[in-house]
Amino acid sequence: MNAITFDTLKYANRLKKAGFTPEQAEEQASALSEVLEVNLKELATKADIAMLRQEMVQLEQRMTIKLGTMLTIAVGAMVALTKLL
């Protein structure tokens, strides 16, 4: 997984230049760093997406087989009923 870096010092210095106190700037940078770290852990990777895509293909194949089986049974039942009547 690719790491995304967040320069907390650069961000804090920018906030200080904008008028934040050093304490406010440092706390803001620390809080934003934590939020980014937590949210980045939840991002899907290309491997995650490829795995889900493969699972969807397998699900589609299973559903097609089940639908085909049900259709075959229904047609067989209709044929059997027409021969009985």
C-alpha positions in Angstrom: 0.0 0.0 0.0 1.3 3.5 -0.8 1.9 5.7 2.1 0.7 9.2 2.0 2.7 11.6 4.1 1.3 14.6 5.9 3.8 17.2 7.0 2.5 18.3 10.3 5.3 20.8 10.9 4.7 22.6 7.6 1.0 22.7 8.3 1.5 24.0 11.8 3.9 26.7 10.5 1.3 27.7 8.0 -1.3 28.1 10.7 1.0 30.1 12.8 1.6 32.5 9.9 -2.2 32.8 9.5 -2.5 34.0 13.1 -3.0 30.8 15.2 -1.1 30.5 18.4 1.7 27.9 18.4 -0.4 25.7 20.7 -3.4 25.9 18.5 -1.4 25.3 15.3 0.3 22.2 16.7 -2.9 20.7 18.1 -4.7 21.3 14.8 -1.8 19.6 12.9 -1.8 16.7 15.3 -5.6 16.3 15.1 -5.6 16.4 11.3 -2.8 13.9 11.1 -4.8 11.5 13.3 -7.9 11.9 11.1 -6.0 11.3 7.9 -4.3 8.2 9.4 -7.5 6.6 10.5 -9.3 7.4 7.2 -6.5 6.2 5.0 -6.6 2.8 6.7 -10.2 2.4 5.4 -9.3 3.1 1.7 -9.7 0.2 -0.7 -6.5 -0.8 -2.5 -6.3 -2.0 -6.1 -5.9 -5.5 -4.7 -9.1 -5.1 -2.7 -11.0 -4.0 -5.8 -9.6 -6.8 -7.9 -10.7 -9.3 -5.3 -14.2 -7.9 -5.1 -14.5 -7.9 -8.9 -13.5 -11.6 -8.9 -16.1 -12.3 -6.2 -18.8 -10.5 -8.2 -17.9 -12.6 -11.3 -18.2 -15.8 -9.2 -21.5 -14.6 -7.8 -22.8 -13.9 -11.2 -21.8 -17.3 -12.4 -23.6 -19.0 -9.5 -26.7 -16.9 -10.0 -26.8 -17.8 -13.7 -26.5 -21.5 -12.9 -29.3 -21.3 -10.3 -31.5 -19.4 -12.6 -30.9 -21.9 -15.4 -31.7 -24.7 -13.1 -34.9 -23.1 -11.9 -35.9 -22.4 -15.5 -35.2 -26.0 -16.5 -37.3 -27.3 -13.6 -40.1 -25.0 -14.5 -40.1 -26.0 -18.1 -40.0 -29.7 -17.2 -42.9 -29.2 -14.8 -44.9 -27.4 -17.5 -44.2 -30.2 -20.0 -45.2 -32.8 -17.4 -48.4 -31.0 -16.6 -49.4 -30.6 -20.2 -48.9 -34.4 -20.8 -51.1 -35.2 -17.8 -53.9 -33.0 -19.0 
